[in-house]
Amino acid sequence: ERRHLISGSSKYQTMADSSHCFYCREDLGGKRFVRSEGRPVCVRCHTKFCAHSCAECHRPISVENKVHKGRFWHEECFRCAKCYKPLAKEPFSTKDDRIMCGKCCSREDAPRCHCCYKPILAGTESVEYKGNSWHDECFTCFSCKRPIGSQSFLSKGSDIYCSPCYDMKFAKHCVCCKKGRVSPSTKTRSSASTATRAPWPRSAAAATTPSLVKTGFKT
């Protein structure tokens, strides 16, 4: 959820007429002070008795502060919890009570690549297969390491192979033409005169074509 900062309500003022600090009774005539619950308080006493503690550094906040959900920060302490970008004057998001810039929050919510485990960011092309997601460049053949892209592929266990590598590694030669290659999973035909099953060329439909998707996330 993206939010904007609400500035603290306390502001420095200058006393035009003679008055005294509620705590130390110092004359505030011509001096800066803060109104705390409607009472004039000198800057020193405000820091000592009235100031909020910074949610980040836990030091007192004199006057200028940033507040969100009842917590207060020094302006310089209000930063992204991941990249430490200052957010005092920037839109921000919250995740598990942590303050984050929009970019880091998107990374937190993004699905992870099944290969490199890095986030798949909004707008980037990815591949989905058997419930897992990959960066397009990470979805590669287990043997030649080349990206599959929009080519057909086959799997062996948990490994992915492009069609040429799969044929080279696992296929058998056709007993008829001696040239074609077939995968071990291809159906075989038997003759009535022999109990031996002989492989025949597999059809192109035996391979799987990956579905390329472009991921997008709401911010």
Sine and cosine of phi, psi and omega as CSV:
sin_phi,cos_phi,sin_psi,cos_psi,sin_omega,cos_omega
0.00,0.00,0.80,-0.60,-0.04,-1.00
-1.00,-0.07,0.71,-0.70,-0.04,-1.00
-0.72,-0.70,0.20,-0.98,0.12,-0.99
-0.89,-0.46,0.44,-0.90,-0.03,-1.00
-0.94,0.34,0.52,-0.86,0.17,-0.99
-0.92,-0.39,0.84,-0.55,-0.03,-1.00
-0.96,0.29,0.46,-0.89,0.06,-1.00
-0.88,0.47,0.46,-0.89,-0.11,-0.99
-0.99,0.11,-0.38,0.93,-0.04,-1.00
-0.97,0.25,0.72,-0.69,0.02,-1.00
-0.69,-0.73,0.51,-0.86,0.10,-1.00
-0.92,0.38,0.64,-0.77,0.12,-0.99
-0.75,-0.67,0.26,-0.97,0.05,-1.00
-0.88,-0.48,0.79,-0.61,-0.05,-1.00
-0.98,0.20,0.88,-0.47,0.04,-1.00
-0.99,0.15,-0.67,0.74,0.01,-1.00
-0.99,-0.12,0.22,-0.98,0.00,-1.00
-0.95,0.30,0.77,-0.64,0.06,-1.00
-0.42,-0.91,0.10,-0.99,-0.09,-1.00
-0.76,-0.65,0.50,-0.86,0.07,-1.00
-0.89,0.46,0.69,-0.72,-0.03,-1.00
-0.87,0.49,-0.51,0.86,-0.08,-1.00
-1.00,-0.07,-0.84,0.55,-0.11,-0.99
-0.99,-0.13,-0.09,1.00,0.04,-1.00
0.91,0.41,0.30,0.95,0.06,-1.00
-0.91,0.42,0.63,-0.77,0.05,-1.00
-0.93,0.38,0.82,-0.58,-0.06,-1.00
-0.99,-0.17,0.16,0.99,-0.01,-1.00
-0.85,0.53,0.88,-0.48,0.01,-1.00
0.96,0.27,0.10,0.99,-0.04,-1.00
-0.94,-0.35,0.33,-0.94,0.05,-1.00
-0.97,0.22,0.57,-0.82,0.03,-1.00
-0.45,-0.89,0.09,-1.00,0.02,-1.00
-0.77,-0.64,0.63,-0.78,0.11,-0.99
-1.00,-0.01,0.88,-0.47,0.03,-1.00
-0.91,-0.42,0.92,-0.39,-0.08,-1.00
0.82,0.57,0.61,0.79,0.06,-1.00
0.99,0.11,-0.04,1.00,-0.04,-1.00
-0.96,-0.28,0.66,-0.75,0.03,-1.00
-0.95,0.30,0.75,-0.66,-0.01,-1.00
-0.71,-0.71,0.73,-0.68,0.05,-1.00
-0.92,0.39,0.33,-0.94,-0.08,-1.00
-0.87,0.49,-0.65,0.76,-0.02,-1.00
-0.89,0.45,-0.72,0.69,-0.02,-1.00
-0.95,0.32,-0.52,0.85,0.05,-1.00
-0.89,0.45,-0.68,0.73,0.03,-1.00
-0.90,0.43,-0.59,0.80,-0.08,-1.00
-0.98,0.21,-0.65,0.76,-0.16,-0.99
-0.93,-0.36,-0.44,0.90,-0.17,-0.98
-0.90,-0.43,-0.27,0.96,-0.16,-0.99
-0.93,0.36,0.56,-0.83,0.12,-0.99
-0.98,0.18,0.38,-0.93,0.09,-1.00
-1.00,-0.04,0.66,-0.75,0.01,-1.00
-0.93,0.37,0.74,-0.67,-0.01,-1.00
-0.92,0.39,-0.31,0.95,-0.02,-1.00
-1.00,-0.09,-0.84,0.54,-0.10,-0.99
-0.98,-0.19,-0.18,0.98,0.05,-1.00
0.93,0.38,0.18,0.98,0.10,-1.00
-1.00,0.08,0.39,-0.92,0.01,-1.00
-0.89,0.45,0.54,-0.84,0.07,-1.00
-0.96,-0.29,0.88,-0.47,-0.09,-1.00
-0.90,0.44,-0.95,0.31,-0.02,-1.00
-0.72,-0.70,-0.85,0.53,-0.07,-1.00
-0.94,0.34,0.90,-0.44,-0.03,-1.00
-0.56,-0.83,0.22,-0.97,0.10,-0.99
-0.87,-0.49,0.66,-0.75,-0.08,-1.00
-0.77,-0.63,0.64,-0.77,0.05,-1.00
-0.47,-0.88,0.84,-0.54,0.01,-1.00
0.79,0.61,0.69,0.73,0.07,-1.00
0.98,0.20,0.05,1.00,0.06,-1.00
-0.95,-0.32,0.49,-0.87,-0.10,-0.99
-0.85,-0.53,0.51,-0.86,0.02,-1.00
-0.66,-0.75,0.53,-0.85,0.33,-0.95
-0.89,0.45,0.49,-0.87,0.00,-1.00
-0.85,0.53,-0.65,0.76,-0.03,-1.00
-0.97,0.26,-0.26,0.97,0.00,-1.00
-1.00,-0.03,-0.19,0.98,-0.03,-1.00
-0.99,0.12,1.00,-0.05,-0.11,-0.99
-0.72,-0.69,0.30,-0.95,0.08,-1.00
-0.90,0.43,0.72,-0.70,-0.04,-1.00
-0.94,0.35,-0.28,0.96,-0.03,-1.00
-0.98,-0.18,-0.80,0.61,-0.10,-0.99
-0.96,-0.29,-0.07,1.00,0.05,-1.00
0.91,0.42,0.38,0.92,0.08,-1.00
-0.93,0.37,0.74,-0.67,0.04,-1.00
-0.89,0.46,0.74,-0.68,-0.07,-1.00
-0.84,-0.54,0.24,0.97,-0.05,-1.00
-0.85,0.52,-0.53,0.85,-0.03,-1.00
-0.85,-0.53,0.38,0.93,-0.04,-1.00
-0.84,-0.54,0.46,-0.89,0.15,-0.99
-0.91,0.42,0.49,-0.87,-0.06,-1.00
-0.58,-0.82,0.17,-0.99,0.04,-1.00
-0.79,-0.62,0.31,-0.95,0.05,-1.00
-0.86,-0.51,0.64,-0.77,0.04,-1.00
-0.59,-0.80,0.91,-0.42,-0.04,-1.00
0.80,0.60,0.71,0.71,0.01,-1.00
0.91,0.41,0.19,0.98,0.08,-1.00
-0.99,-0.17,0.65,-0.76,0.04,-1.00
-1.00,0.08,0.77,-0.64,-0.02,-1.00
-0.65,-0.76,0.50,-0.87,0.16,-0.99
-0.96,0.30,0.29,-0.96,-0.06,-1.00
-0.86,0.51,-0.62,0.79,-0.04,-1.00
-0.91,0.42,-0.72,0.70,-0.02,-1.00
-0.93,0.36,-0.58,0.82,0.01,-1.00
-0.91,0.40,-0.62,0.78,0.05,-1.00
-0.89,0.46,-0.63,0.78,0.03,-1.00
-0.90,0.43,-0.61,0.79,0.00,-1.00
-0.90,0.43,-0.63,0.78,-0.07,-1.00
-1.00,0.09,-0.25,0.97,-0.11,-0.99
-0.95,0.32,0.54,-0.84,0.11,-0.99
-0.91,0.41,0.42,-0.91,-0.03,-1.00
-0.99,-0.16,0.63,-0.78,0.04,-1.00
-0.91,0.41,0.71,-0.70,-0.02,-1.00
-0.93,0.37,-0.28,0.96,-0.02,-1.00
-0.99,-0.12,-0.86,0.50,-0.11,-0.99
-0.99,-0.13,-0.16,0.99,0.03,-1.00
0.91,0.42,0.19,0.98,0.09,-1.00
-1.00,0.08,0.41,-0.91,-0.04,-1.00
-0.91,0.41,0.56,-0.83,0.12,-0.99
-0.99,-0.12,0.97,-0.25,-0.15,-0.99
-0.98,0.21,0.35,-0.94,0.00,-1.00
-0.86,0.52,0.67,-0.74,0.05,-1.00
1.00,0.02,-0.12,0.99,0.00,-1.00
-1.00,-0.09,0.53,-0.85,0.01,-1.00
-0.97,0.24,0.64,-0.77,0.00,-1.00
-0.59,-0.81,0.20,-0.98,0.01,-1.00
-0.88,-0.48,0.70,-0.71,0.08,-1.00
-0.90,-0.43,0.76,-0.65,-0.01,-1.00
-0.46,-0.89,0.82,-0.57,0.01,-1.00
0.80,0.61,0.69,0.73,0.08,-1.00
0.99,0.16,-0.01,1.00,0.03,-1.00
-0.93,-0.36,0.35,-0.94,-0.01,-1.00
-0.85,-0.53,0.57,-0.82,0.05,-1.00
-0.73,-0.68,0.51,-0.86,0.31,-0.95
-0.88,0.47,0.53,-0.85,-0.01,-1.00
-0.82,0.57,-0.65,0.76,-0.03,-1.00
-0.98,0.22,-0.24,0.97,0.00,-1.00
-1.00,-0.02,-0.27,0.96,0.00,-1.00
-0.99,0.12,1.00,0.04,-0.15,-0.99
-0.87,-0.50,0.33,-0.94,0.08,-1.00
-0.92,0.38,0.71,-0.70,-0.02,-1.00
-0.89,0.45,-0.47,0.88,-0.07,-1.00
-1.00,-0.01,-0.85,0.53,-0.09,-1.00
-1.00,-0.03,-0.17,0.99,0.07,-1.00
0.93,0.38,0.21,0.98,0.03,-1.00
-1.00,0.07,0.58,-0.82,0.04,-1.00
-0.86,0.51,0.67,-0.74,0.01,-1.00
-0.94,0.33,-0.63,0.78,-0.03,-1.00
0.88,0.47,-0.75,-0.66,-0.01,-1.00
-0.99,-0.13,0.16,0.99,0.01,-1.00
-0.96,0.27,0.31,-0.95,0.10,-0.99
-0.97,0.24,0.40,-0.92,0.00,-1.00
-0.51,-0.86,0.22,-0.98,0.07,-1.00
-0.74,-0.67,0.38,-0.93,-0.01,-1.00
-0.88,-0.47,0.51,-0.86,0.08,-1.00
-0.73,-0.68,0.96,-0.27,-0.14,-0.99
0.92,0.40,-0.82,-0.58,0.03,-1.00
-0.99,-0.14,0.05,1.00,-0.05,-1.00
-1.00,-0.09,0.58,-0.82,0.01,-1.00
-0.96,-0.28,0.70,-0.72,0.01,-1.00
-0.77,-0.64,0.62,-0.78,0.20,-0.98
-0.94,0.34,0.36,-0.93,-0.07,-1.00
-0.85,0.53,-0.71,0.70,0.01,-1.00
-0.87,0.49,-0.68,0.74,-0.02,-1.00
-0.93,0.36,-0.60,0.80,0.03,-1.00
-0.89,0.45,-0.71,0.70,0.01,-1.00
-0.89,0.46,-0.67,0.74,-0.03,-1.00
-0.90,0.43,-0.58,0.82,-0.13,-0.99
-1.00,0.00,-0.60,0.80,-0.17,-0.99
-0.87,-0.49,-0.35,0.94,-0.17,-0.99
-0.97,0.23,0.32,-0.95,0.08,-1.00
-0.93,-0.37,0.43,-0.90,0.05,-1.00
-0.96,0.28,0.58,-0.81,0.07,-1.00
-0.93,0.38,0.75,-0.66,-0.03,-1.00
-0.96,0.28,-0.20,0.98,-0.02,-1.00
-1.00,-0.02,-0.87,0.49,-0.09,-1.00
-1.00,-0.09,-0.24,0.97,0.01,-1.00
0.90,0.43,0.03,1.00,-0.06,-1.00
-0.93,-0.36,-0.69,0.72,-0.06,-1.00
-0.93,0.36,0.34,-0.94,0.05,-1.00
-0.85,-0.53,0.55,-0.83,0.01,-1.00
-0.78,-0.63,0.46,-0.89,0.02,-1.00
-1.00,0.09,0.42,-0.91,0.00,-1.00
-0.87,0.49,-0.39,0.92,-0.05,-1.00
-1.00,0.09,-0.08,1.00,-0.01,-1.00
-0.94,0.35,0.61,-0.79,0.02,-1.00
-0.90,0.44,0.57,-0.82,0.03,-1.00
-0.91,-0.41,0.38,-0.93,0.01,-1.00
-0.91,-0.41,0.53,-0.85,-0.01,-1.00
-0.86,-0.51,0.50,-0.87,0.04,-1.00
-1.00,-0.09,0.50,-0.87,-0.01,-1.00
-0.91,0.41,-0.37,0.93,-0.08,-1.00
-1.00,-0.07,-0.03,1.00,-0.02,-1.00
-0.57,-0.82,0.47,-0.88,0.02,-1.00
-1.00,-0.06,-0.05,1.00,-0.03,-1.00
-0.99,0.15,0.74,-0.68,0.04,-1.00
-1.00,-0.08,0.77,-0.64,-0.04,-1.00
-0.92,-0.38,0.68,-0.74,-0.02,-1.00
-0.98,0.22,0.49,-0.87,0.06,-1.00
-0.81,-0.59,0.37,-0.93,-0.05,-1.00
-0.84,0.55,0.67,-0.75,0.03,-1.00
-0.98,0.18,0.41,-0.91,0.05,-1.00
-1.00,0.10,0.29,-0.96,-0.01,-1.00
-0.91,0.42,-0.37,0.93,-0.05,-1.00
-0.95,0.31,-0.18,0.98,-0.02,-1.00
-0.94,0.33,-0.38,0.93,-0.02,-1.00
-1.00,0.06,0.36,-0.93,0.01,-1.00
-0.96,-0.29,0.63,-0.78,0.06,-1.00
-0.96,-0.27,0.81,-0.59,-0.04,-1.00
-0.93,0.36,0.50,-0.87,0.07,-1.00
-0.99,-0.16,0.89,-0.46,0.03,-1.00
-1.00,0.09,0.76,-0.65,0.02,-1.00
-0.80,-0.60,0.46,-0.89,0.09,-1.00
-0.95,-0.32,0.90,-0.43,-0.10,-1.00
-0.98,0.18,0.50,-0.86,0.05,-1.00
-0.52,-0.85,0.61,-0.79,-0.04,-1.00
-0.76,-0.65,0.55,-0.83,0.07,-1.00
-0.98,0.19,0.67,-0.74,0.05,-1.00
-0.93,-0.36,0.00,0.00,0.00,0.00
